[in-house]
Amino acid sequence: MQAVALGDIQSVNTLKELEEIRVKYLGKKGELTNILKGMGSLSKEERPVIGKVANEVREAIEGKIEEQKLAMKSIEQNRKFDQESIDITLPSKKEELGGFHPLNRVIEELSDVFIGMGFTIEEGPEIEWSKYNFDMLNVPKDHSARDLQDTFYVADEVVLRTQTSPIQVRTMLSQKLPIKMIAPGRVYRSDEIDATHSPVFHQVEGLVIDKGITMSDLKGTLDMFAKILFGPETKTKFRPHQFYFTEPSAEMDVTCFMCGGEGCRVCSNTGWIEILGCGMVHPNVLKDCNIDPEEYSGFAFGMGLDRIAMIKYGISDLRLMFENDIRFLKQFK
């Protein structure tokens, strides 16, 4: 039996066949097991002899099975290595990494600046009630900004917001004072598409409301913002202007970051670049938002993010930022 069993073990090709051989000889109903079960019918003299031979046969079969199992596992492992081998001399696949859109870069940078000064980021709907977009911002119904040719109306008294100022109104109506917030977002106006105009563009507007806020707070805040964004040597200049939302109002210029104020084509040789409008919140706006203008005051400002991005990255055509041309976007990785 031993010679036959060892021959069977040597001839198998798979682990499954090897297990079948083990069961055939050593299983509960195996040939060797059946011999051992019949030892009860042997004489006392025969039992030790047969028992010894049976154990030797069992040990030989088990040893051969284990030896064959290890050999077959080694063969299988080598076969796997051959099939799954990797040529480490081949060049790796190049990973294409994306990058931020220039507008997203500017939004993130501006947000970081104002968050560092204690401002919060607020959001609001792009489809807005005209009362939030115009009426509560001290823009009367006869104002030119409310003409059909200037504004996209979705329905009566419903418009695509023309600025992010409605978020300021919603914040004043819903939050407790004091307020210190900015509102970046997409806005819409019925402009013709050219190198500097688009019916879809982006703004960030800011609002501070508290007791004792003055024009000096506005100038100090925006001067610090300009120095952080464009560099510590940046100078600012405020020019009187008119906005319905604020009184008094101003436009703020900064020294051209390309030429340092010397004059170049970016700043039209003036040394200055206009970047935002600002002013003290009009008392009518405070009253409409249930804020007592005798007790509280504030300032507001707003700037075009697309214009900031164009100035900062030297982009000559606004349309490039909306065309999703991968050749253009790759420059900002």
C-alpha positions, 0 to 999 in steps of 0.5 A, a space after each residue: 500500500 505504501 508504495 502505491 500511495 507514494 506513487 499516487 502522490 508523486 503523480 498528482 498535478 494540483 492541490 485538489 488532486 493531492 487532497 483527494 489522495 489524502 482522503 483516499 488513504 488517510 480519511 475517515 473511510 480511507 484504506 489505511 483507516 479501514 485496516 486500523 479499524 480491523 485490528 480488534 480482530 487480531 491476536 495480542 501478538 499481532 496487534 503491536 506488529 501491525 500497529 507499528 507498520 500502520 503508523 510507519 505507513 501513515 507517517 510516510 504518506 503524510 510526509 510525502 503529502 506535505 513534501 508534495 504540497 510545498 513543492 506544488 505551492 512553490 511551483 504555483 508561486 513561481 508561475 504567478 510571479 512570471 504572470 504578474 511580473 513588472 518591468 521596473 525599467 519602464 517609465 511610469 504613467 504621467 499623472 495629469 494634475 489639475 489646477 485652480 481656475 484664475 477666478 477661484 484663485 482670486 476668490 480664495 486669496 481675497 477670502 483668506 485676506 478678509 477672514 484674517 481680518 475677522 470677516 465671515 463669508 456669506 452666500 445668497 441666491 442668484 435668482 433674487 427678488 427685486 426688492 432685495 436687489 434694488 428697493 432695499 438698496 436705495 435704488 428707486 424704480 426710475 433708476 436706469 439699472 432697473 431698465 429691461 435692457 440692463 437687467 435680466 428679469 425672470 418674472 415680475 419682481 424676480 431678477 438675476 442678481 446684478 450684484 452680490 449686495 442683496 446678500 448684505 441685505 439678507 444678512 442685515 435682516 437675519 443676523 444680529 449686530 455687529 456684522 462683518 462679512 463679505 459676499 463673493 459670487 456670480 452676478 448678471 447684467 445685460 452687457 454685450 460680450 467683448 474683451 472687458 464685458 460679459 453678461 455673466 461675471 463675478 463680484 465680491 462685496 463687503 459690509 461692516 455694521 457696528 456702533 461708531 464705524 466711520 470713513 477712517 475705518 473703511 479707508 484703513 480696512 481697504 488700505 490693509 487689504 490692498 497691501 496684503 493682496 498686492 504687496 506692502 509698498 502698495 498705496 491707495 487713493 480714494 476719489 469721490 463718487 456716487 452710489 445709491 447704496 452708500 453716502 458718502 461714496 468713493 472709488 479706490 485706486 491702487 498703485 499699479 503693481 506692474 510698474 509700482 506707480 511709474 506708469 505702464 500699459 497696464 495702468 494706461 501710464 497713470 500709475 494707478 488702477 481702479 479696483 473697487 467702489 465703497 462708501 458709508 452705508 446710506 441711512 435709508 438702507 439701514 432703516 429698511 433693514 430695521 437698523 437705527 442709523 442714529 445708533 449704528 453706522 457702517 461701510 460697504 465696498 464691492 469689486 469685480 473679481 474678473 477685473 482683479 484676476 485680469 490685472 493680477 495675471 495679465 489676462 487681456 481678454 475677459 472671455 478667456 476665463 469662460 471658454 474652458 480652453 485647456 491651453 489657457 487654464 494650464 498656465 495657472 497650475 
